[in-house]
Amino acid sequence: MKKLLLCAGLLTALLTACNNSNTKKETSTQDTTTTLTDTVHTSRNSLDWNGTYKGILPCADCPGIETTVVLNANNTFSYMAKYQDRDFKTEDKGKIMWHDNDSVVHLKGQETDLKYKVGENQLIQLDTEGKEITGALSKYYILEKQ
């Protein structure tokens, strides 16, 4: 019975702590109230973003584009795209630029100018304006971390 009460108490404490970890917190002192926003946690500093990402992206006139993106911790990248059923492959390297509160990587190389939203173990390709791709094929614009 004591173990059950101890477990229940720990669970309650854990849930209370989780509920109190909102991104916005209000603090009040006599006549003023201040709202604090969590700007410390971003994809860049909270996720294990560096590594190799792979996927097959949609292609207008071929079965797909086998794509590999390698993000390095020193803010450089390498990119490779091979068009299926064709003898065409492109490779590039360059620097990573971070945008949108460190949630989007902009890969800028000699031939490459791409933006990806950084998620947990995935990169979501964005359109030329930096917006998420919508529509029936949107789920195919995701590269998975290997």
C-alpha positions as a printed Julia matrix, in Angstrom:
146×3 Matrix{Float64}:
  0.0    0.0     0.0
  2.87   2.36    0.84
  4.47   1.66   -2.55
  1.18   2.42   -4.3
  0.83   5.73   -2.47
  4.45   6.61   -3.21
  3.98   5.83   -6.92
  0.76   7.88   -7.02
  2.52  10.79   -5.33
  5.45  10.67   -7.76
  3.09  10.48  -10.74
  1.13  13.49   -9.47
  4.34  15.47   -8.96
  5.54  14.55  -12.45
  2.26  15.55  -14.1
  2.17  18.82  -12.17
  5.72  19.61  -13.27
  4.83  18.87  -16.91
  1.76  21.11  -16.74
  3.82  23.93  -15.31
  6.39  23.86  -18.14
  4.34  25.89  -20.63
  6.23  28.06  -23.07
  4.58  31.16  -21.64
  4.66  32.02  -17.99
  3.21  34.98  -16.2
  4.89  36.52  -13.21
  3.24  39.14  -11.1
  4.66  41.7    -8.73
  2.33  44.08   -6.93
  1.33  46.37   -9.84
  2.87  44.73  -12.95
  2.41  41.46  -14.8
  5.07  40.2   -17.24
  4.65  37.41  -19.77
  7.81  35.44  -20.51
  8.08  33.49  -23.77
 10.46  30.55  -24.16
 12.8   31.61  -26.97
 15.64  29.38  -25.81
 14.47  26.04  -27.25
 14.75  25.83  -31.04
 15.25  23.06  -33.59
 18.87  24.13  -33.84
 19.69  23.73  -30.15
 17.07  21.22  -29.0
 17.18  18.56  -31.72
 19.96  16.26  -32.82
 19.74  17.75  -36.33
 23.15  16.91  -37.76
 23.38  13.65  -39.69
 22.29  11.99  -42.93
 18.74  12.3   -44.28
 17.36  10.28  -47.19
 14.17   9.95  -49.17
 12.65   9.69  -52.63
 11.08  12.98  -53.66
  8.36  13.35  -56.31
  9.43  13.98  -59.9
  7.22  15.38  -62.68
  8.6   13.14  -65.42
 10.34  10.24  -63.66
  9.47   7.75  -60.88
 11.26   9.81  -58.22
 14.41  11.6   -57.09
 16.62   9.69  -54.67
 17.81  12.48  -52.37
 20.48  12.51  -49.67
 21.26  15.52  -47.46
 24.08  15.44  -44.93
 23.99  18.2   -42.3
 27.26  18.7   -40.45
 27.67  20.2   -36.97
 30.02  22.85  -38.39
 27.05  24.27  -40.38
 28.06  22.79  -43.73
 26.09  20.35  -45.88
 26.41  17.97  -48.78
 23.56  17.23  -51.19
 23.03  14.47  -53.74
 20.03  13.9   -55.99
 19.73  11.02  -58.46
 16.83  10.89  -60.88
 15.42   7.37  -61.1
 15.31   5.82  -64.6
 17.77   8.44  -65.83
 21.47   8.84  -66.06
 21.39  12.15  -64.19
 22.83  12.89  -60.78
 23.67  16.18  -59.1
 25.91  16.78  -56.11
 26.74  19.94  -54.19
 28.21  21.24  -50.95
 27.9   24.49  -49.09
 26.97  26.34  -45.93
 23.86  26.03  -43.8
 22.0   29.21  -42.94
 19.36  29.08  -40.2
 16.02  30.92  -40.57
 12.65  31.26  -38.81
 13.86  31.24  -35.22
 16.33  28.43  -35.99
 13.67  26.0   -37.24
 14.56  26.09  -40.97
 17.87  25.26  -42.65
 18.68  27.04  -45.9
 21.15  25.02  -47.97
 23.03  27.35  -50.27
 25.71  25.92  -52.55
 26.94  26.34  -56.14
 23.86  24.59  -57.57
 21.7   24.17  -54.48
 19.25  26.66  -52.99
 16.85  24.66  -50.81
 15.03  25.18  -47.53
 14.0   22.44  -45.1
 12.04  22.64  -41.88
 13.97  20.71  -39.22
 11.85  18.2   -37.3
 12.53  15.29  -34.99
 14.63  12.93  -37.19
 13.32  14.46  -40.41
 13.7   17.31  -42.86
 10.57  18.67  -44.52
 11.29  20.29  -47.87
  9.79  23.76  -48.28
  8.77  25.54  -51.47
 10.74  28.4   -53.04
  9.01  30.9   -50.73
  9.94  28.9   -47.62
  6.42  27.55  -47.01
  5.43  23.94  -46.4
  4.35  22.11  -49.54
  0.67  21.21  -49.46
 -1.5   18.9   -51.5
 -1.71  15.2   -52.22
  2.07  14.76  -52.57
  3.08  16.78  -49.5
  3.86  13.68  -47.43
  6.52  12.69  -49.99
  8.63  15.81  -49.4
 10.06  14.45  -46.16
 13.59  13.13  -45.76
 14.12  10.7   -42.86
 17.24  10.64  -40.71
 19.3    7.48  -41.17
